Amino acid sequence: MDITILGIESSCDDTSAAVLRGTTLLSNVIASQAVHIKYGGVIPELASRAHQQNIIPVVDTALKEAGVTPDKIDAIAFTRGPGLLGSLLVGTSFAKGLSIAHRIPMVEVNHLQGHILSHFIDLPDTEIPHPAFPFLCLLVSGGHTQIVKVSSPLEMEIIGSTIDDAAGEAFDKCAKVMGLPYPGGPVIDRLAKEGDAKAFLFAKPHVKGEFDYSFSGLKTSFLYTLRDKVAEDPDFVEKNKADLCASLQATIIDILLDKLIKASKRTGIKDIAIAGGVSANSGLREAIAEAGRRRGWRTFLPPLKFTTDNAAMIAISGYYRYQTGMLSGLDVSPVARLEDLQK
């Protein structure tokens, strides 16, 4: 009989629950938090309170949509980290309570590994191709930018990482300077389609790590360009918003692809996947697909509904961990930083 996993995700500002039977998704419910929009970023205390309000109805809805009762669940997979500590605490505490009440074992999940393993979620009515092991995954999100060599669902090696800002941070911070609404990444993606990607030149980094990234210099270059141009013309940003977005997005994509191409050449791996919130960016998806056609890669782009934080990816990661007996005790506690999670 197939294993049934309940996944719970609460690492940032989305409360999500999902049910998987084997690797097939039965339900995936997400409650987003609009309260942060007016602040231009996620407010941790408000996020924690919203999770407390949302988690019971979200889990209940996920179970009902899947047609599953708690006594049919084999394990509860929950995000242990990284993320906002208060938000993680809500999900972890709920998982513990449900575990005690129904005597269901728990499985802790690394949020970032969940993003990577989202490529192995099967849908009841759609056939989605999966990468073969080993493959390279470009993980791009608001807080992390990494190149990961994935040898199996439980064997992952970070071979490249950002030394400062993540790609998502660069998008959001530059968007904020231009007066664009939060989150800025999707807005930049939309406006970039209307602009000229060659209108402006921004700095590209030179870092020591062969596959490492840096986006702080790009951000500074962007800010200095705006400062100088606005001094000459106060309406500069409004007049050139689309071109600024197109040039910024093209530069970030070039930076991302440069190291990914190097990693593929060095490792000889040609199954290439992307994951994380920024993997929803249409420019990046098109660039990865085009690079794949030129270089003979098999490219894997996650369905858009699996790019943002969701419990389906936590459930699939939990599924593989449960199969090997990697269970968590009731003394487990959430951790905010990736470095602490890996200890």
Residue frames as qw, qx, qy, qz and C-alpha x, y, z in Angstrom:
[[0.000, 0.887, 0.462, 0.000, 0.00, 0.00, 0.00],
 [0.385, 0.597, -0.036, 0.703, 1.30, 3.48, -0.88],
 [0.383, -0.311, -0.449, 0.745, 2.61, 5.72, 1.88],
 [0.024, -0.848, -0.396, -0.351, 0.38, 8.70, 2.71],
 [0.470, -0.118, -0.253, 0.837, 2.17, 11.86, 3.84],
 [0.060, -0.940, -0.335, -0.020, 0.72, 15.07, 5.28],
 [0.547, 0.192, -0.060, 0.812, 3.04, 18.01, 4.56],
 [0.213, -0.913, -0.307, 0.165, 3.06, 21.26, 6.54],
 [0.537, 0.293, 0.045, 0.790, 4.91, 24.39, 5.38],
 [0.228, -0.932, -0.281, -0.002, 5.17, 27.60, 7.46],
 [0.706, -0.096, -0.040, 0.701, 8.68, 28.94, 6.89],
 [0.189, 0.062, 0.080, 0.977, 7.74, 32.49, 5.84],
 [0.320, 0.181, 0.214, -0.905, 4.42, 34.11, 4.96],
 [0.649, 0.040, -0.499, -0.573, 2.50, 31.23, 3.35],
 [0.540, -0.181, 0.728, -0.382, 0.66, 28.66, 5.43],
 [0.630, 0.300, -0.535, -0.477, 0.33, 25.46, 3.43],
 [0.608, -0.171, 0.745, -0.212, -0.73, 21.83, 3.87],
 [0.582, 0.385, -0.543, -0.468, -0.66, 19.03, 1.32],
 [0.805, -0.144, 0.542, -0.191, -1.37, 15.33, 1.12],
 [0.383, 0.512, -0.696, -0.328, 0.63, 12.88, -0.99],
 [0.917, -0.081, 0.352, -0.169, -0.09, 9.23, -1.60],
 [0.827, 0.146, 0.252, 0.480, 3.17, 7.76, -2.76],
 [0.329, -0.188, 0.168, 0.910, 4.52, 10.54, -4.96],
 [0.008, 0.521, 0.620, 0.586, 1.07, 11.55, -6.26],
 [0.041, -0.023, 0.297, -0.954, -0.39, 14.83, -5.04],
 [0.099, -0.543, -0.833, -0.038, -3.91, 14.58, -3.63],
 [0.105, -0.939, -0.316, -0.090, -4.22, 18.15, -2.32],
 [0.529, 0.015, -0.124, 0.839, -2.15, 21.29, -1.85],
 [0.146, -0.893, -0.406, -0.127, -3.74, 24.19, 0.03],
 [0.476, 0.070, -0.154, 0.863, -2.01, 27.55, 0.49],
 [0.152, -0.915, -0.370, 0.054, -3.11, 30.58, 2.51],
 [0.499, 0.350, -0.052, 0.791, -1.11, 33.68, 1.59],
 [0.325, -0.670, -0.405, 0.530, -0.72, 36.73, 3.81],
 [0.307, 0.731, 0.283, 0.540, -1.61, 40.03, 2.12],
 [0.413, -0.881, -0.175, 0.149, -0.95, 41.94, 5.35],
 [0.638, -0.393, 0.200, 0.632, 2.73, 42.42, 4.44],
 [0.495, 0.575, 0.390, 0.522, 2.16, 44.25, 1.15],
 [0.042, -0.962, -0.137, -0.232, 1.73, 47.69, 2.68],
 [0.563, -0.758, 0.247, 0.219, 5.01, 47.32, 4.58],
 [0.468, 0.763, -0.432, -0.115, 7.06, 46.41, 1.50],
 [0.354, 0.374, -0.840, 0.173, 8.31, 43.18, 3.07],
 [0.701, -0.353, -0.614, -0.089, 7.46, 40.37, 5.46],
 [0.279, -0.618, 0.404, -0.614, 6.97, 41.41, 9.09],
 [0.343, 0.124, -0.920, 0.146, 7.93, 38.33, 11.17],
 [0.187, 0.106, 0.711, -0.670, 5.51, 38.97, 14.07],
 [0.612, 0.294, 0.026, -0.734, 2.56, 39.49, 11.74],
 [0.558, 0.277, -0.726, -0.291, 3.54, 36.36, 9.82],
 [0.127, 0.052, -0.927, 0.349, 3.54, 34.26, 13.00],
 [0.386, 0.218, 0.505, -0.740, 0.10, 35.51, 14.04],
 [0.640, 0.338, -0.272, -0.634, -1.32, 34.81, 10.60],
 [0.409, 0.207, -0.886, -0.065, 0.07, 31.26, 10.67],
 [0.111, 0.065, 0.826, -0.549, -1.68, 30.69, 14.00],
 [0.539, 0.336, 0.233, -0.736, -4.98, 31.76, 12.45],
 [0.615, 0.443, -0.413, -0.505, -4.54, 29.82, 9.23],
 [0.086, 0.374, -0.922, -0.043, -2.95, 26.51, 10.10],
 [0.421, 0.140, 0.826, -0.349, -6.00, 24.62, 11.43],
 [0.650, 0.565, 0.239, -0.449, -8.36, 25.51, 8.54],
 [0.382, 0.655, -0.570, -0.318, -5.58, 24.96, 5.97],
 [0.065, -0.252, 0.964, -0.046, -4.72, 21.46, 7.26],
 [0.508, 0.294, 0.687, -0.429, -8.39, 20.58, 7.62],
 [0.599, 0.640, -0.046, -0.478, -9.10, 21.68, 4.04],
 [0.242, 0.551, -0.767, -0.223, -6.10, 19.74, 2.68],
 [0.243, -0.058, 0.952, -0.179, -7.28, 16.54, 4.37],
 [0.561, 0.465, 0.501, -0.467, -10.86, 16.97, 3.15],
 [0.506, 0.672, -0.300, -0.450, -9.80, 17.72, -0.43],
 [0.168, 0.431, -0.880, -0.108, -7.64, 14.60, -0.39],
 [0.838, -0.176, -0.294, -0.425, -10.40, 12.50, 1.10],
 [0.619, 0.139, -0.671, 0.384, -8.07, 11.38, 3.89],
 [0.603, -0.758, -0.096, -0.230, -8.65, 11.18, 7.64],
 [0.137, -0.796, 0.556, -0.198, -5.82, 11.49, 10.20],
 [0.785, -0.276, 0.545, -0.102, -5.88, 7.75, 10.94],
 [0.869, 0.431, 0.207, 0.128, -4.84, 7.08, 7.33],
 [0.233, 0.905, -0.331, 0.130, -1.74, 9.29, 7.49],
 [0.917, -0.005, -0.247, 0.312, 1.57, 7.43, 7.75],
 [0.569, -0.230, -0.158, 0.773, 3.70, 10.46, 8.63],
 [0.041, 0.973, 0.206, -0.100, 3.61, 14.22, 9.11],
 [0.640, 0.172, 0.076, 0.745, 6.34, 16.06, 7.21],
 [0.129, -0.958, -0.222, 0.125, 7.01, 19.60, 8.46],
 [0.473, 0.701, -0.175, 0.504, 9.46, 22.36, 7.62],
 [0.690, -0.527, -0.236, 0.436, 12.08, 22.58, 10.35],
 [0.155, -0.821, 0.155, 0.526, 14.05, 25.38, 8.61],
 [0.263, -0.152, -0.227, 0.925, 15.47, 27.58, 7.34],
 [0.098, -0.670, -0.527, -0.513, 12.98, 30.44, 7.67],
 [0.235, -0.586, 0.188, -0.752, 11.43, 32.85, 10.14],
 [0.158, 0.104, -0.895, 0.404, 11.74, 31.29, 13.58],
 [0.406, 0.127, 0.487, -0.763, 8.30, 32.34, 14.81],
 [0.706, 0.287, -0.256, -0.594, 6.62, 31.06, 11.66],
 [0.513, 0.251, -0.821, -0.010, 8.49, 27.77, 11.80],
 [0.087, -0.092, 0.798, -0.589, 7.52, 27.36, 15.45],
 [0.644, 0.147, 0.188, -0.726, 3.82, 27.45, 14.55],
 [0.770, 0.294, -0.454, -0.339, 4.16, 24.67, 11.99],
 [0.371, 0.273, -0.844, 0.275, 6.46, 22.56, 14.15],
 [0.271, -0.063, 0.662, -0.696, 4.19, 22.88, 17.20],
 [0.749, 0.179, 0.013, -0.638, 1.12, 21.96, 15.19],
 [0.678, 0.306, -0.656, -0.127, 2.89, 18.92, 13.75],
 [0.130, 0.202, -0.849, 0.470, 3.83, 17.81, 17.28],
 [0.493, 0.033, 0.450, -0.744, 0.28, 18.23, 18.54],
 [0.801, 0.259, -0.224, -0.492, -1.18, 16.25, 15.64],
 [0.503, 0.341, -0.788, 0.092, 1.50, 13.60, 16.11],
 [0.090, -0.125, 0.795, -0.586, 0.66, 13.16, 19.79],
 [0.609, 0.126, 0.267, -0.736, -3.10, 13.21, 19.28],
 [0.875, 0.311, -0.081, -0.361, -3.11, 10.57, 16.52],
 [0.739, -0.375, 0.529, 0.181, 0.17, 8.75, 17.20],
 [0.740, 0.656, 0.079, 0.126, 1.57, 9.66, 13.79],
 [0.709, -0.267, 0.119, 0.642, 5.37, 9.77, 13.31],
 [0.147, 0.952, -0.002, -0.269, 6.98, 13.06, 12.27],
 [0.763, 0.179, 0.232, 0.576, 9.60, 13.78, 9.61],
 [0.121, -0.822, 0.016, 0.557, 11.54, 17.05, 9.59],
 [0.675, 0.545, 0.340, 0.363, 12.32, 18.64, 6.22],
 [0.335, -0.358, 0.164, 0.856, 14.90, 21.12, 4.98],
 [0.391, 0.740, 0.285, -0.468, 12.85, 23.78, 3.19],
 [0.195, 0.690, -0.486, -0.499, 15.43, 24.24, 0.43],
 [0.144, -0.137, 0.959, 0.204, 15.67, 20.52, -0.27],
 [0.420, 0.506, 0.685, -0.313, 11.89, 20.54, -0.55],
 [0.364, 0.751, -0.115, -0.538, 12.12, 23.09, -3.37],
 [0.075, 0.478, -0.797, -0.362, 14.58, 20.85, -5.22],
 [0.179, 0.072, 0.981, -0.006, 12.51, 17.70, -4.77],
 [0.495, 0.482, 0.301, -0.657, 9.36, 19.42, -6.05],
 [0.370, 0.456, -0.610, -0.532, 10.49, 18.06, -9.43],
 [0.149, 0.060, -0.986, -0.040, 9.43, 14.59, -8.29],
 [0.429, 0.262, 0.548, -0.668, 5.81, 15.38, -7.44],
 [0.034, 0.185, 0.853, 0.488, 3.38, 13.47, -9.64],
 [0.429, 0.132, 0.147, -0.881, -0.05, 14.83, -10.53],
 [0.590, 0.196, 0.748, -0.230, -3.05, 12.52, -10.96],
 [0.622, 0.670, 0.387, -0.120, -3.96, 13.88, -14.40],
 [0.363, 0.894, -0.258, -0.037, -0.66, 15.20, -15.78],
 [0.927, -0.038, 0.004, 0.372, 2.58, 13.43, -16.62],
 [0.039, -0.967, 0.251, 0.003, 5.54, 15.53, -15.53],
 [0.814, 0.344, -0.360, 0.298, 9.07, 14.44, -16.56],
 [0.632, -0.761, 0.112, 0.096, 11.59, 14.05, -13.73],
 [0.247, 0.790, -0.561, 0.029, 15.34, 14.66, -13.88],
 [0.939, -0.005, -0.318, 0.131, 17.67, 11.68, -13.63],
 [0.546, -0.792, 0.251, 0.108, 20.29, 11.44, -10.89],
 [0.292, -0.519, -0.292, 0.749, 22.71, 13.06, -10.69],
 [0.258, 0.758, 0.383, 0.462, 21.39, 16.43, -11.81],
 [0.277, -0.010, -0.222, 0.935, 22.22, 20.05, -11.13],
 [0.102, -0.800, -0.587, -0.075, 19.60, 22.33, -9.61],
 [0.175, 0.300, -0.090, 0.933, 19.81, 26.11, -9.66],
 [0.302, -0.652, -0.664, 0.206, 17.94, 27.07, -6.50],
 [0.151, 0.251, 0.023, 0.956, 16.90, 30.73, -6.62],
 [0.305, -0.716, -0.628, -0.004, 14.70, 32.35, -4.02],
 [0.121, -0.935, -0.053, -0.328, 14.33, 35.50, -1.96],
 [0.530, -0.785, 0.315, -0.058, 16.88, 34.36, 0.59],
 [0.677, -0.332, 0.604, 0.259, 19.08, 31.81, -1.16],
 [0.657, 0.660, -0.269, -0.246, 20.90, 31.33, -4.45],
 [0.556, -0.436, 0.704, 0.069, 22.69, 28.00, -4.84],
 [0.665, 0.364, -0.570, -0.318, 23.86, 25.44, -7.38],
 [0.664, -0.329, 0.599, -0.303, 23.22, 22.01, -5.92],
 [0.379, 0.275, -0.845, -0.259, 24.46, 18.67, -7.19],
 [0.756, -0.141, 0.315, -0.556, 21.66, 16.20, -6.49],
 [0.155, 0.332, -0.921, -0.132, 22.86, 12.57, -6.45],
 [0.276, -0.346, -0.895, -0.058, 19.69, 11.12, -4.87],
 [0.338, -0.757, -0.351, -0.435, 16.67, 12.40, -2.93],
 [0.674, -0.725, -0.089, 0.108, 18.78, 12.27, 0.21],
 [0.688, -0.236, 0.178, 0.662, 22.21, 13.18, -1.21],
 [0.288, 0.909, 0.193, 0.230, 22.68, 16.83, -2.10],
 [0.629, -0.276, -0.008, 0.727, 25.87, 18.86, -2.28],
 [0.138, 0.968, 0.120, -0.174, 25.94, 22.66, -2.52],
 [0.749, 0.078, 0.203, 0.625, 28.72, 23.41, -5.02],
 [0.221, 0.306, 0.110, 0.920, 27.99, 27.10, -5.42],
 [0.234, -0.739, -0.594, 0.213, 26.24, 29.73, -3.30],
 [0.112, 0.872, 0.074, 0.470, 25.81, 33.48, -2.97],
 [0.552, -0.026, -0.438, 0.709, 28.37, 35.23, -0.81],
 [0.045, 0.073, 0.267, -0.960, 26.04, 38.15, -0.07],
 [0.565, 0.239, 0.181, -0.769, 22.57, 38.95, -1.43],
 [0.500, 0.218, 0.832, 0.104, 20.38, 36.36, -3.12],
 [0.106, 0.213, 0.593, 0.769, 18.90, 36.90, -6.58],
 [0.199, -0.702, -0.661, -0.175, 15.42, 37.39, -5.11],
 [0.355, -0.696, -0.241, 0.576, 16.75, 40.05, -2.74],
 [0.257, -0.173, 0.349, 0.885, 18.30, 41.92, -5.66],
 [0.051, -0.474, -0.676, -0.562, 14.97, 41.92, -7.48],
 [0.323, -0.759, -0.563, 0.047, 12.97, 43.04, -4.44],
 [0.402, -0.594, -0.112, 0.688, 15.39, 45.72, -3.23],
 [0.186, -0.041, 0.421, 0.887, 15.79, 47.28, -6.67],
 [0.127, -0.572, -0.694, -0.418, 12.03, 47.17, -7.16],
 [0.350, -0.743, -0.457, 0.342, 11.54, 49.01, -3.86],
 [0.312, -0.388, 0.119, 0.859, 13.90, 51.79, -4.95],
 [0.008, 0.163, 0.580, 0.798, 11.84, 52.22, -8.13],
 [0.411, 0.036, 0.283, -0.866, 8.66, 52.49, -6.07],
 [0.563, -0.016, -0.697, -0.443, 7.24, 49.18, -7.30],
 [0.751, -0.418, 0.122, -0.496, 4.89, 47.20, -5.04],
 [0.166, -0.391, 0.892, -0.157, 6.02, 44.21, -2.96],
 [0.714, -0.346, 0.420, 0.441, 6.93, 41.55, -3.90],
 [0.174, 0.769, -0.256, -0.560, 8.96, 43.27, -6.59],
 [0.329, -0.235, 0.832, 0.381, 10.21, 40.27, -8.55],
 [0.401, 0.482, 0.771, 0.112, 6.94, 39.47, -10.37],
 [0.206, 0.906, 0.187, -0.318, 6.40, 43.18, -11.15],
 [0.123, -0.670, 0.543, 0.492, 9.88, 43.50, -12.65],
 [0.398, 0.048, 0.869, 0.290, 9.25, 40.35, -14.70],
 [0.364, 0.718, 0.590, -0.064, 6.04, 41.85, -16.10],
 [0.113, 0.931, -0.049, -0.345, 7.54, 45.26, -16.91],
 [0.372, -0.477, 0.645, 0.467, 10.70, 43.71, -18.40],
 [0.527, 0.363, 0.732, 0.234, 8.63, 42.29, -21.25],
 [0.278, 0.909, 0.310, 0.003, 7.90, 45.86, -22.36],
 [0.177, -0.917, 0.250, 0.257, 11.47, 47.18, -22.12],
 [0.663, 0.642, -0.365, 0.120, 14.86, 47.07, -23.81],
 [0.890, -0.409, -0.026, 0.199, 17.28, 44.75, -22.01],
 [0.701, 0.158, 0.030, 0.695, 20.25, 46.59, -23.55],
 [0.007, -0.913, -0.173, -0.370, 19.18, 50.07, -22.48],
 [0.322, -0.845, 0.352, -0.242, 21.38, 50.11, -19.36],
 [0.712, 0.260, -0.600, 0.256, 24.56, 48.34, -18.29],
 [0.613, -0.712, 0.182, -0.290, 24.97, 47.22, -14.69],
 [0.020, -0.634, 0.764, -0.120, 27.97, 45.74, -12.91],
 [0.938, -0.034, -0.313, -0.145, 28.54, 41.98, -12.96],
 [0.601, -0.716, 0.350, -0.062, 30.50, 40.37, -10.13],
 [0.651, 0.448, -0.594, 0.151, 33.89, 38.67, -10.13],
 [0.684, -0.586, 0.315, -0.299, 34.12, 36.37, -7.11],
 [0.074, -0.548, 0.833, 0.022, 36.75, 33.82, -6.15],
 [0.595, 0.045, 0.774, -0.211, 34.47, 30.81, -5.84],
 [0.094, -0.065, 0.777, 0.619, 34.20, 29.09, -9.22],
 [0.172, -0.458, -0.782, -0.385, 30.45, 28.57, -8.89],
 [0.189, -0.528, -0.555, 0.614, 29.65, 31.23, -6.26],
 [0.118, 0.742, 0.455, 0.478, 27.40, 34.22, -6.76],
 [0.228, -0.366, -0.316, 0.845, 27.32, 37.84, -5.65],
 [0.121, 0.710, 0.570, 0.396, 24.55, 40.36, -6.22],
 [0.304, -0.767, -0.260, 0.501, 25.55, 43.22, -3.91],
 [0.288, -0.294, 0.341, 0.846, 27.65, 44.91, -6.59],
 [0.045, 0.410, 0.703, 0.580, 24.80, 44.73, -9.09],
 [0.228, -0.793, -0.557, 0.091, 22.45, 46.25, -6.54],
 [0.338, -0.643, -0.021, 0.686, 24.90, 49.07, -5.81],
 [0.232, -0.020, 0.540, 0.809, 25.45, 49.72, -9.52],
 [0.050, -0.608, -0.707, -0.358, 21.69, 49.91, -10.03],
 [0.294, -0.811, -0.390, 0.320, 21.25, 52.35, -7.12],
 [0.332, -0.471, 0.188, 0.795, 24.08, 54.61, -8.33],
 [0.161, 0.248, 0.647, 0.702, 22.62, 54.68, -11.84],
 [0.155, -0.759, -0.613, -0.158, 19.27, 55.78, -10.47],
 [0.373, -0.720, -0.199, 0.551, 20.84, 58.37, -8.19],
 [0.294, -0.272, 0.349, 0.847, 22.81, 60.01, -11.00],
 [0.050, 0.355, 0.690, 0.629, 19.98, 59.91, -13.54],
 [0.223, -0.774, -0.592, 0.030, 17.33, 61.17, -11.11],
 [0.338, -0.584, -0.068, 0.735, 19.62, 64.10, -10.20],
 [0.117, -0.083, 0.486, 0.862, 19.44, 65.11, -13.87],
 [0.436, -0.199, -0.469, -0.742, 15.75, 64.31, -14.35],
 [0.384, -0.151, 0.652, -0.635, 13.40, 63.74, -11.37],
 [0.820, 0.214, 0.160, -0.507, 11.03, 61.79, -13.64],
 [0.234, 0.514, -0.792, -0.232, 13.75, 59.47, -14.92],
 [0.249, -0.050, 0.949, -0.185, 12.48, 56.31, -13.20],
 [0.561, 0.464, 0.495, -0.474, 8.91, 56.76, -14.36],
 [0.507, 0.685, -0.273, -0.446, 10.03, 57.42, -17.95],
 [0.407, 0.512, -0.751, -0.094, 12.41, 54.46, -18.06],
 [0.665, -0.310, 0.542, -0.410, 10.80, 51.93, -15.72],
 [0.953, 0.238, 0.107, -0.152, 10.35, 49.19, -18.33],
 [0.623, 0.632, -0.405, 0.220, 13.92, 49.55, -19.67],
 [0.187, -0.612, 0.638, -0.428, 15.35, 49.55, -16.14],
 [0.817, -0.147, 0.445, -0.335, 13.45, 46.37, -15.32],
 [0.906, 0.418, -0.062, -0.029, 14.45, 44.67, -18.56],
 [0.410, 0.684, -0.516, 0.312, 18.14, 45.55, -18.12],
 [0.401, -0.511, 0.620, -0.439, 18.17, 44.53, -14.45],
 [0.908, 0.002, 0.320, -0.269, 16.46, 41.22, -15.14],
 [0.814, 0.531, -0.223, 0.068, 18.75, 40.42, -18.06],
 [0.149, 0.688, -0.611, 0.363, 21.83, 41.11, -15.92],
 [0.612, -0.353, 0.584, -0.400, 20.65, 38.85, -13.09],
 [0.948, 0.226, 0.153, -0.166, 19.84, 36.07, -15.54],
 [0.608, 0.659, -0.407, 0.174, 23.28, 36.41, -17.18],
 [0.160, -0.606, 0.669, -0.399, 24.94, 36.13, -13.76],
 [0.795, -0.138, 0.473, -0.355, 22.90, 33.06, -12.86],
 [0.915, 0.394, 0.020, -0.086, 23.48, 31.28, -16.16],
 [0.340, 0.756, -0.538, 0.152, 27.21, 32.00, -16.31],
 [0.275, -0.464, 0.781, -0.314, 27.96, 29.95, -13.19],
 [0.836, 0.099, 0.426, -0.332, 25.40, 27.27, -14.02],
 [0.777, 0.589, -0.214, -0.067, 27.01, 26.70, -17.44],
 [0.158, 0.659, -0.694, 0.243, 30.43, 26.45, -15.78],
 [0.561, -0.275, 0.680, -0.383, 29.10, 23.94, -13.26],
 [0.898, 0.311, 0.184, -0.249, 27.61, 21.79, -16.02],
 [0.606, 0.668, -0.428, 0.065, 30.88, 21.81, -17.95],
 [0.059, -0.590, 0.734, -0.331, 32.98, 20.96, -14.89],
 [0.598, -0.134, 0.692, -0.381, 30.73, 18.14, -13.66],
 [0.082, 0.089, -0.872, -0.474, 29.64, 16.83, -17.06],
 [0.204, 0.432, 0.814, -0.331, 26.03, 16.81, -15.84],
 [0.067, -0.077, -0.463, -0.880, 23.44, 17.78, -18.45],
 [0.298, -0.639, -0.692, -0.153, 20.20, 17.25, -16.54],
 [0.165, 0.103, -0.234, 0.953, 19.57, 20.80, -15.31],
 [0.244, -0.697, -0.669, -0.090, 16.68, 21.91, -13.09],
 [0.032, 0.359, -0.215, 0.908, 15.65, 25.17, -11.46],
 [0.442, -0.565, -0.695, 0.052, 13.65, 25.64, -8.27],
 [0.273, -0.367, -0.363, 0.812, 12.58, 28.28, -5.77],
 [0.198, 0.766, 0.421, -0.443, 10.47, 31.41, -6.01],
 [0.092, 0.684, -0.337, -0.641, 12.59, 33.11, -8.67],
 [0.256, -0.027, 0.886, 0.385, 12.24, 30.03, -10.90],
 [0.337, 0.682, 0.626, -0.171, 8.79, 31.47, -11.74],
 [0.032, 0.711, -0.184, -0.678, 10.51, 34.35, -13.56],
 [0.791, 0.546, 0.254, -0.107, 9.57, 34.05, -17.24],
 [0.339, 0.848, -0.406, -0.033, 12.87, 35.49, -18.46],
 [0.305, -0.525, 0.790, -0.084, 14.88, 32.99, -16.44],
 [0.764, 0.148, 0.607, -0.161, 12.72, 30.08, -17.60],
 [0.694, 0.715, 0.025, -0.086, 13.15, 31.08, -21.25],
 [0.138, 0.814, -0.564, 0.022, 16.89, 31.58, -20.81],
 [0.521, -0.329, 0.781, -0.105, 17.36, 28.16, -19.16],
 [0.800, 0.377, 0.449, -0.125, 15.34, 26.47, -21.90],
 [0.542, 0.820, -0.179, -0.044, 17.34, 28.24, -24.62],
 [0.119, -0.700, 0.702, -0.049, 20.66, 27.36, -22.97],
 [0.703, -0.078, 0.695, -0.133, 19.48, 23.76, -22.83],
 [0.778, 0.588, 0.204, -0.091, 18.73, 23.72, -26.54],
 [0.354, 0.847, -0.394, 0.034, 22.15, 25.12, -27.38],
 [0.094, -0.614, 0.755, -0.209, 24.11, 22.91, -24.98],
 [0.598, 0.041, -0.780, -0.179, 22.25, 19.63, -25.20],
 [0.151, -0.121, 0.725, -0.661, 20.83, 19.84, -21.70],
 [0.330, -0.515, -0.756, -0.232, 17.64, 18.20, -20.52],
 [0.034, -0.238, 0.298, -0.924, 16.02, 21.11, -18.69],
 [0.325, -0.496, -0.804, 0.043, 13.37, 20.83, -16.00],
 [0.114, -0.300, 0.094, -0.943, 11.19, 23.81, -15.10],
 [0.022, 0.273, 0.865, -0.420, 8.83, 23.29, -12.17],
 [0.072, -0.692, -0.621, -0.362, 5.11, 23.98, -12.65],
 [0.021, 0.563, -0.113, 0.819, 4.48, 27.54, -11.48],
 [0.676, -0.598, -0.120, -0.414, 2.35, 26.36, -8.54],
 [0.902, -0.309, -0.143, 0.264, 5.40, 24.56, -7.13],
 [0.494, 0.503, -0.181, 0.686, 7.83, 27.49, -7.43],
 [0.264, -0.637, 0.239, -0.683, 6.55, 29.41, -4.40],
 [0.115, -0.231, 0.848, -0.463, 6.50, 28.00, -0.87],
 [0.768, -0.091, -0.252, -0.582, 4.06, 25.09, -0.69],
 [0.644, -0.384, 0.596, -0.287, 3.51, 21.97, 1.39],
 [0.941, 0.315, -0.022, -0.120, 3.56, 19.58, -1.57],
 [0.527, 0.624, -0.507, 0.275, 7.33, 19.96, -1.78],
 [0.305, -0.513, 0.651, -0.469, 7.61, 19.33, 1.97],
 [0.883, -0.023, 0.314, -0.347, 5.48, 16.21, 1.64],
 [0.865, 0.447, -0.227, 0.028, 7.58, 14.77, -1.22],
 [0.226, 0.620, -0.636, 0.401, 10.78, 15.38, 0.72],
 [0.554, -0.346, 0.564, -0.506, 9.16, 13.78, 3.77],
 [0.946, 0.183, -0.006, -0.268, 8.13, 10.80, 1.66],
 [0.706, 0.481, -0.474, 0.212, 11.73, 9.96, 0.77],
 [0.024, -0.518, 0.651, -0.555, 12.96, 10.52, 4.32],
 [0.755, -0.203, 0.344, -0.519, 10.19, 8.40, 5.83],
 [0.919, 0.273, -0.250, -0.134, 11.05, 5.51, 3.52],
 [0.600, 0.386, -0.569, 0.409, 14.52, 5.32, 5.06],
 [0.648, -0.513, -0.517, 0.225, 13.31, 5.66, 8.65],
 [0.322, 0.185, -0.201, 0.907, 14.50, 9.26, 9.15],
 [0.346, -0.743, -0.539, -0.196, 11.94, 10.19, 11.82],
 [0.073, 0.522, -0.294, 0.797, 11.96, 13.13, 14.23],
 [0.358, -0.345, -0.764, 0.412, 11.37, 13.06, 17.98],
 [0.176, -0.869, -0.446, -0.126, 9.09, 15.35, 19.93],
 [0.488, -0.672, -0.020, 0.556, 12.15, 17.23, 21.20],
 [0.509, 0.306, 0.367, 0.716, 12.87, 18.64, 17.72],
 [0.037, -0.785, -0.233, 0.573, 12.97, 22.43, 17.47],
 [0.572, 0.772, 0.210, 0.183, 12.90, 24.71, 14.42],
 [0.536, -0.401, 0.160, 0.726, 16.00, 26.56, 13.23],
 [0.298, 0.868, 0.120, -0.377, 16.10, 29.82, 11.32],
 [0.122, 0.775, -0.520, -0.336, 19.48, 29.53, 9.60],
 [0.880, 0.347, -0.300, -0.125, 20.60, 26.98, 7.04],
 [0.317, 0.539, -0.701, 0.345, 23.93, 26.61, 8.80],
 [0.425, -0.285, 0.654, -0.558, 22.22, 25.49, 12.02],
 [0.888, 0.156, 0.083, -0.425, 20.01, 23.04, 10.13],
 [0.770, 0.459, -0.443, 0.022, 23.06, 21.29, 8.68],
 [0.107, -0.580, 0.711, -0.382, 24.77, 20.71, 12.04]]
